[in-house]
Each structure stands twice: as C-alpha cells, then as structure tokens.
Amino acid sequence: MVKWVKKDLLGLEYLSREEIELVLYTADSFKEVTTRQIKKVPALRGKTVVNLFYEPSTRTRTSFELAAKRLSCDVINIAVEASSVAKGETLIDTGRNVEALNIDIIVVRHSSSGAPYILSRAVKASVVNAGDGWHEHPTQALLDMYTLKSKLGRIEGLSVSIIGDIAHSRVARSNIWGLTKLGAKVTVCAPPTLIPIGIEKFGVRVTSDIDEAIRGADAINVLRMQFERDSMQAFPSRIEYFKQYGITEERLEKAKPGLVVMHPGPINRGVEMSSEVADGPRSVILEQVTNGIAVRMAVLYLVANAKEHLTLPSPPSGERKKVRGKETQFEQ
Ligand code: CP
C-alpha cells in the first residue's frame, strides 16, 4: 500500500518514486472526470483553495483554478499586485492572514527559490508550489510525465532530452528529479553557458550538441528562453540561438519516428522551436496543458487528505484502474 502523508507539495526532490506514481495514478481517475459532460465531483466539497501568484501565469493558475472547481472547492485568486503585498506585507504575513480566513490549500508561485518552503513552515494549510524561482515547478514535471506516460505507455527506460536554458529552469530541475526517480535516461542539452556546474551529479548526461540530444531520444522537452531571467545574456542573440539550438523540422529528420515534442509554455516561436514543430504532428504541447487539470486535481486531492493519512491501493504496473479513495467517490 502507498500512503500519502505530506501536507505540502514543495518539489519532486522530496517525493519518493512511489509517491510520484501515486499522483500519476490518481490523475488517471480524474482525467476521466474532466471528459464528462458534467466535469465535477464532490471530492473536496467544503474546502477552500487560494491561488497566490507573485509572478505571471496563464496555464498553471488557470488549471489550478479549474482543478479546484472540478473538485467542488471554493477558489480565491489573489492578484498580488492589487493586494497588500504592494504595501509591503511579507509572504508569511500574507499567508497567515489568508489562513485566518479558513483556507485549506495555498497554491503559491514566487520569483524567489524556496518561498513555498518558508510559507509551508508558517501555516497549517497545505502549500503547493506552483513554481519558485529557479528551483522547482513540481506540477509541471508531473503533468509532463503524465503526458509522456499517456503517449508512450511508460517512463522507465525512456530517453528524454531536456533542451534549452537549463541554468534558469525550475521545469528542468523538477523534470530531472521526477524522470530519474521513475527510471528514465535523461540528457540535458544547452549552450555551455546555460548548463549549471555539477549537473551531472543528478544522474543526467550532459551535451551541448543539439543533434546528439535529438538522436535516439524518445521525447524532447524544450524549455523557454527566460528573457526576464537573463537567458540571453548567455547567448549573443535570439537569431543565433535559434540557428544553433532551435528545434526545426530539418533537425528532426534524424529523430526517432515516434519522437514526442514537449514544451511547458509559453513558447517563444522562432527562438526555441519553429511554429512548424510547435504545431506539428509530434507536438503534445496542448495535451500537456489539458493534462495539467487532472494532475493538479490529483495533487489538491492528495494534499487535502494528507492529514487523514490517506491510503490508496498500489498502482498496478502497466494497467490503469480507477482509484477508490477512502470515503471519497470520484464518480457522482
Ligand atoms: N508552464 C507554465 O508554468 O506556464 P504558465 O507560466 O503560463 O503558468
């Protein structure tokens, strides 16, 4: 039996392989819910979720809101720029005041690495990391792995290349933790100036040769160049980056026939990849976005029930079955 006992989801570094598999397995049941005509279950009725985003977001904030609503939660979105943060209120004070309104789960995105960890120590509510600085973006990596598993049937043994600004990428870090724990072979590929020193210690192969990263890969996960975090200071120009590292149909000619192309979004078209690739048959970019709802439903459901030491059956290998949570019916 796999037990989920964690109040928070702060990063995939802190999850075991079994806990990651449990999230993916739980997401499978919720995926079915998201395809129904009435896309709602009472699993978390009476709970309240706050989205506290200190950085811009389209996909993550919207899908957390939808995930919470699909679980029958009440949802509040705090626009940080229009909140008392603008008057100098600290993260901890904001968190404690939000909690005083009887909030159960705080979903936080912050430009500072470690901010969700600090918040989780200050409040009794569950804290879910929606991306912190360069550190982790755990739900992005979970939905990336969920999408990979849906497309290719497994994670174990897959060759996955993560390409782009590895140095500034929380998506890369969470994917490296998650994929290596689940037994994938991970390659990171970037210009040498965008590869952190010592990244090999995380069990990944490192290359600056884009053709080598594509050749033999089952999937490539192409990262956004983070202009707001000085990605381009490590490379002369966007045009030169695209010429040397941009993913094009021409480059993909040598790829495996079934190669899966992923990108966490938002895409800089003509920088990380051509529109032909982004919108082409290998791309699963929009499927990643869709899968984000089921994966975030699973995360909210698991952390909300953690205090009860929720026990779920071990996921059967290579087979999909519905999860029947304690006291909770996913089906109406
Ligand atoms: N992938 C991702 O985090 O996108 P958003 O910034 O739009 O949430």
Residues whose N, C-alpha, C, O or C-beta is under 5 A from the ligand:
A	BS01	CP	P56 S57 T58 R59 T60 R61 P264 G265 P266
